[in-house]
């Protein structure tokens, strides 16, 4: 799983311009992504709004994560990609402020 996070400074916090997760399905069956969760700095897990996504076998698809703000005290995020309640991919991302 690859991530892309682009931020724009807006006063005391950062607007999320782009937040994408590229998901590779290494199996022979389609992978239905039903939920993406974010956990900032080990705090409470948050579910992100997202569009429905099915990753075909042996293919890669990009999921757009709809998130508005990153605060200056948020240094890392754990991203969990889930299919029908089961975690299928996890990434720990260090947040770099512009």
Residue frames relative to the residue before (quaternion, step in Angstrom):
aa qw qx qy qz dx dy dz
X 1.0000 0.0000 0.0000 0.0000 0.00 0.00 0.00
X 0.1370 -0.7674 0.6240 0.0546 3.54 -0.96 0.98
X 0.1769 -0.7861 0.5822 0.1090 3.56 -1.14 0.58
X 0.0991 -0.7506 0.6492 0.0730 3.53 -1.29 0.50
X 0.0492 0.7921 -0.6016 0.0909 3.58 -0.66 1.15
X 0.0137 -0.7918 0.6096 -0.0341 3.57 -0.66 1.16
X 0.1191 -0.8142 0.5681 0.0085 3.56 -0.79 1.12
X 0.1449 -0.7545 0.6336 0.0909 3.54 -1.27 0.55
X 0.4263 -0.7275 0.4769 0.2484 3.59 -0.64 1.13
X 0.0342 0.7812 -0.6197 0.0672 3.56 -0.89 1.03
X 0.8114 -0.1803 0.0880 0.5490 3.58 0.06 1.25
X 0.8278 -0.2083 0.1739 0.4910 3.56 -0.72 -1.10
X 0.7511 0.2630 -0.2020 0.5709 3.62 1.23 0.17
X 0.4517 -0.6903 0.5095 0.2446 3.56 -1.34 0.12
X 0.3493 -0.7207 0.5626 0.2053 3.55 -0.84 1.02
X 0.3747 -0.7056 0.5573 0.2264 3.56 -1.00 0.87
X 0.2161 -0.7890 0.5671 0.0962 3.57 -0.52 1.21
X 0.7851 -0.0279 0.0629 0.6155 3.58 0.97 -0.94
X 0.0900 0.7571 -0.6436 0.0669 3.57 -0.98 0.88
X 0.1099 0.8104 -0.5566 0.1460 3.55 -0.26 1.31
X 0.1374 -0.7458 0.6464 0.0845 3.51 -1.25 0.63
X 0.2015 -0.7636 0.6034 0.1103 3.57 -0.80 1.05
X 0.1218 -0.8129 0.5695 -0.0017 3.54 -0.67 1.21
X 0.1629 -0.7819 0.5973 0.0735 3.56 -0.79 1.06
X 0.2369 -0.7517 0.6038 0.1193 3.54 -0.87 1.03
X 0.1484 -0.8256 0.5426 0.0438 3.58 -0.43 1.22
X 0.5773 0.5948 -0.3761 0.4141 3.58 1.26 0.19
X 0.5713 -0.5966 0.4519 0.3367 3.55 -1.36 0.05
X 0.6924 0.4075 -0.2731 0.5290 3.59 1.27 0.09
X 0.6038 -0.5635 0.4045 0.3928 3.61 -1.13 0.53
X 0.2579 -0.7471 0.5970 0.1373 3.56 -1.14 0.75
X 0.1729 -0.7847 0.5902 0.0775 3.56 -0.59 1.16
X 0.2249 -0.7645 0.5930 0.1154 3.58 -0.62 1.17
X 0.1302 -0.8358 0.5327 0.0267 3.56 -0.51 1.23
X 0.8084 0.0237 0.0072 0.5881 3.59 1.17 -0.44
X 0.0871 -0.7357 0.6671 0.0790 3.53 -1.25 0.63
X 0.0895 -0.8027 0.5887 0.0326 3.57 -0.79 1.02
X 0.2148 -0.7530 0.6123 0.1095 3.52 -1.23 0.65
X 0.0497 -0.7609 0.6463 0.0286 3.55 -1.08 0.81
X 0.1856 -0.8054 0.5579 0.0758 3.58 -0.42 1.25
X 0.8637 -0.0784 0.0211 0.4975 3.58 -0.82 1.07
X 0.6950 -0.5035 0.2743 0.4339 3.58 0.99 0.81
X 0.4567 0.6850 -0.4518 0.3436 3.61 1.24 0.21
X 0.7989 -0.2807 0.2342 0.4776 3.53 -1.29 -0.43
X 0.4731 -0.6683 0.5036 0.2755 3.56 -1.02 0.88
X 0.1059 -0.7894 0.6035 0.0382 3.56 -0.98 0.91
X 0.3397 -0.7267 0.5628 0.1992 3.55 -1.00 0.88
X 0.2839 -0.7726 0.5465 0.1542 3.56 -0.88 0.93
X 0.4678 -0.6040 0.5439 0.3470 3.54 -1.14 0.57
X 0.0997 0.7936 -0.5956 0.0735 3.58 -1.02 0.72
X 0.5196 -0.6056 0.4984 0.3390 3.50 -1.28 0.39
X 0.6033 -0.5431 0.4323 0.3927 3.58 -1.21 0.54
X 0.0041 -0.8087 0.5863 -0.0465 3.56 -0.96 0.89
X 0.0195 -0.7498 0.6613 0.0046 3.53 -0.98 0.94
X 0.2057 -0.7741 0.5908 0.0968 3.56 -0.76 1.11
X 0.3865 -0.7352 0.5051 0.2345 3.61 -0.58 1.11
X 0.6694 -0.4955 0.3600 0.4205 3.59 -1.21 0.42
X 0.8664 0.0521 -0.0701 0.4916 3.55 -1.07 0.90
X 0.5662 0.5591 -0.3893 0.4639 3.57 1.13 0.73
X 0.3065 -0.7144 0.5937 0.2081 3.55 -1.36 0.19
X 0.0445 -0.7805 0.6236 0.0023 3.56 -1.01 0.89
X 0.3581 -0.7210 0.5545 0.2108 3.56 -1.24 0.51
X 0.1797 -0.7534 0.6258 0.0923 3.56 -0.95 0.98
X 0.2818 -0.7293 0.5996 0.1707 3.56 -0.89 0.98
X 0.2183 -0.7601 0.6006 0.1181 3.56 -0.82 1.04
X 0.2605 -0.7720 0.5655 0.1274 3.54 -0.74 1.11
X 0.2253 0.7513 -0.5724 0.2390 3.54 -0.25 1.35
X 0.3852 -0.7833 0.4486 0.1920 3.60 -0.82 0.95
X 0.8520 0.0601 0.0528 0.5173 3.57 0.71 -1.11
X 0.1322 -0.7048 0.6874 0.1150 3.51 -1.35 0.55
X 0.2922 -0.7659 0.5511 0.1558 3.58 -0.85 0.98
X 0.6405 -0.5732 0.3492 0.3731 3.63 -1.07 0.67
X 0.6878 0.4752 -0.2910 0.4653 3.61 1.11 -0.55
X 0.5624 0.5596 -0.4032 0.4560 3.60 1.26 0.12
X 0.1226 -0.8496 0.5130 0.0073 3.56 -0.40 1.29
X 0.8063 0.0696 -0.0223 0.5870 3.58 1.15 -0.49
X 0.1172 -0.7681 0.6252 0.0732 3.52 -1.28 0.44
X 0.2241 -0.7254 0.6341 0.1465 3.54 -1.09 0.80
X 0.1575 -0.7861 0.5953 0.0536 3.54 -0.78 1.09
X 0.0797 -0.7769 0.6241 0.0226 3.57 -0.83 1.05
X 0.1695 -0.7531 0.6299 0.0858 3.54 -0.90 1.00
X 0.0759 -0.8328 0.5483 -0.0088 3.55 -0.71 1.10
X 0.1439 -0.7441 0.6479 0.0759 3.49 -1.25 0.67
X 0.8342 -0.1479 0.0444 0.5293 3.57 -0.52 1.23
X 0.7794 -0.3794 0.1727 0.4677 3.58 0.84 1.04
X 0.6696 0.4692 -0.2936 0.4953 3.59 1.24 -0.24
X 0.4160 -0.6895 0.5310 0.2637 3.59 -0.92 0.91
X 0.1291 -0.8127 0.5667 0.0404 3.57 -0.76 1.09
X 0.7886 0.0111 -0.0254 0.6143 3.59 1.27 -0.26
X 0.0557 -0.7780 0.6257 0.0114 3.54 -1.16 0.76
X 0.0040 -0.7799 0.6259 0.0014 3.55 -1.09 0.77
X 0.2225 -0.7287 0.6330 0.1370 3.56 -1.09 0.85
X 0.0740 -0.8240 0.5611 -0.0273 3.55 -0.63 1.20
X 0.2877 -0.7159 0.6092 0.1833 3.56 -0.96 0.90
X 0.3184 -0.7609 0.5384 0.1726 3.57 -0.79 1.05
X 0.1465 -0.7747 0.6126 0.0548 3.56 -0.83 1.09
X 0.2874 -0.7637 0.5554 0.1601 3.56 -0.59 1.16
X 0.5253 -0.6456 0.4464 0.3286 3.60 -1.04 0.74
